Amino acid sequence: MMFRVAGLSVSYGGVAAVQDISLHVEAGSIAAVIGPNGAGKTTLLNAAMGVLPSTGTIEFDGTSIHAMDIETRVAAGISLVPELRNLFSTMSVADNLRLGAYRLRREGSAAAARAMDEIFETFPPLQRRKEQLAGTLSGGERQMLAMGRALMARPKLLMLDEPSLGLAPLIVRDLFAIVSQLRATGVGILLVEQNARAALRIADYAYVLETGRITLEGTDLADDPRIVEKYLGQKESKSLGGAPPPKPRHP
Amino acid sequence: MDASILLILVQDGLVNGAIYALLALSLVLVFTVTRVLFIPQGELVAFAALTYSTLAEGHVPASIFLLAGLGATACLRGLWDARATRNKYGKILFGTLGPPAVVVPLTLWLAPRHPGLAVSALLAVATVAPMAPALYRIAFAPLASASILTLLIAAVSVRFAMVGIGLVIFGPEGTRGIGFSDAFFTVGPLTIPGQAIWIWIVTFALMLALAIFFGRTLIGRALRATAINRLGAQLVGIPAEGAGRLAFTLAGAIGAISGVLVAPLTTIYYDTGFLIGLKGFVAAIAGGLVGYPAAVIAALAVGIVESVSSFWASAYKEVIVFTAVLPVLLVRSLLGPPSEHDE
């Protein structure tokens, strides 16, 4: 088991935001956490990354990382793409990516340049905007840059916080296709999403988080009638399975 | 006032303005990276000036013992904070006790042998610059997540402590340092002293070095990244505390160099630093505490306003300088609040 959380709780000033969460992510698989707004999904990821203090167990590759600060978790091979992206908006796209490889700085700038070329292959729009300031990018490009910056550190576990937020459906489809390709390279992915349909389509295992607790988990949640009714809706559920997603009128 | 007097005043203003520009740059750097308004920067300037003068006269400056005390305190603080992880002890010992371990014996040995001006200047910078990261470890790093106001109060307390210690170690008498050059150059109606040329050259070289550091190196970019988005920087593995320490180290070096440059211009007392630092602040604030070029231009303007007003109404010179920042602040606040940087 690569990444394991057990009995994790986070509270803000005495009020529990998430309670007694247990979940795990295997290498080369995608675990999704779905749930409504305010269920505690972002809190869960922030605690896993060390941005927020928490109680409980967090293990990565068999060792407890609970006491580690953010930088040490990054060095251990965990990357978080936060909900707000947190880009370096007044720096160029290339500089954002270079800094993504900060933890590998001893490998030299040639290695970073090669890694950057790989990112450009995955996200071609970034190459065209290489010298542009990150703050001038479109929403989709920002998400690509945030993911590209995280991948520059060659993480073993990639945590994605609402990657579809504010993006057009076509861009979401492309991004999620890239996420499922990443799985094939052996990266473990913890995907937190409000867009349950898109998340369940690529996830190997899924959890439902409601008011700070995991209420349901399993491999085939997309077929679970409770999920279909609550998160996917009757009509659209027909498009699940082999059928292509509905085409947006305009991206 | 005729044109030649104005020219002389402008020239004078540009000399002081260059020093204010260096201070403004270091204050902007420290503020953007750590959110600390580094009020004690002026004290570092004065301490460096007094240390330089004392050394140049062949005496041992007591500031080396302040450095040793700060280093030891910072070391204890660092070890206490690292007790959970236990793996950074070597780095902490080296970072906090290393500078005094080199500077104190070297100064004790060199000072009675009347080191030259260059050696005195280097020793003064080596004595005062490491005080800034030590102060960061002691007073500011433990408050890293506190509000800007809390950090400001901490900075004010550090300043009061530093001024008190300054009186103890340097005494109430002022000193004027020996200039690097007593040559004069005549350009038209102007007579430019060699010290002014020195100040301009060093200021320009420092700014160039900073520009290259921030624009071209990964560490420089990492500092900028921390200033732009602290969480984003932590998420790529840039340690917030390390970035803060580096910002303070650079600020300490810039403050110490400014002190050595300013020592020959005027008589420096243990508490002179406050007004010098405050003028750097006026410039930094006029530049919005974020922009480096804006801060430099504002600093040169502060220098010129100061020298012109000291000619017209010397009793009101400080009042005029500090009042001049009001309309600037008014315009800035009308133009809108500073951006939050986070999207």
Contacts between the chains, C-beta under 8 A, distances in Angstrom:
chain1	res1	chain2	res2	distance
A	49	B	235	7.3
A	51	B	231	6.9
A	51	B	234	7.8
A	67	B	84	6.2
A	67	B	85	7.5
A	69	B	239	7.6
A	70	B	234	4.4
A	70	B	235	6.7
A	70	B	237	7.9
A	71	B	234	6.3
A	71	B	237	5.1
A	71	B	238	7.0
A	71	B	239	4.5
A	74	B	234	7.9
A	74	B	235	6.9
A	74	B	236	6.8
A	74	B	237	3.7
A	75	B	237	6.0
A	79	B	235	7.2
A	80	B	235	5.6
A	82	B	231	7.0
A	82	B	232	7.7
A	82	B	235	6.6
A	84	B	342	6.0
A	84	B	343	5.8
A	85	B	232	7.9
A	85	B	343	6.1
A	86	B	229	5.0
A	86	B	231	5.2
A	86	B	232	3.4
A	86	B	235	6.4
A	86	B	342	6.7
A	86	B	343	7.8
A	87	B	229	6.9
A	87	B	232	6.3
A	87	B	343	7.1
A	88	B	224	7.3
A	88	B	225	4.7
A	88	B	228	4.6
A	88	B	229	5.7
A	88	B	232	6.1
A	88	B	233	7.7
A	89	B	228	6.4
A	89	B	229	7.2
A	89	B	341	6.6
A	89	B	343	6.7
A	90	B	228	5.7
A	90	B	341	7.8
A	91	B	221	7.1
A	91	B	224	6.5
A	91	B	225	6.7
A	91	B	228	6.6
A	95	B	221	5.6
A	98	B	218	6.6
A	98	B	221	6.7
A	99	B	218	7.5
A	99	B	221	5.9
A	99	B	222	6.2
A	99	B	225	5.2
A	99	B	233	7.5
A	99	B	236	5.3
A	99	B	238	7.3
A	100	B	236	5.3
A	102	B	218	7.0
A	102	B	222	6.0
A	102	B	236	4.9
A	102	B	237	5.0
A	102	B	238	5.5
A	103	B	236	7.2
A	103	B	237	3.8
A	105	B	218	5.7
A	109	B	218	7.6
A	135	B	343	7.8
A	142	B	343	7.6
A	149	B	236	6.4
A	150	B	235	7.6
A	150	B	236	7.9
A	152	B	236	7.8
A	153	B	236	6.5
A	153	B	237	6.5
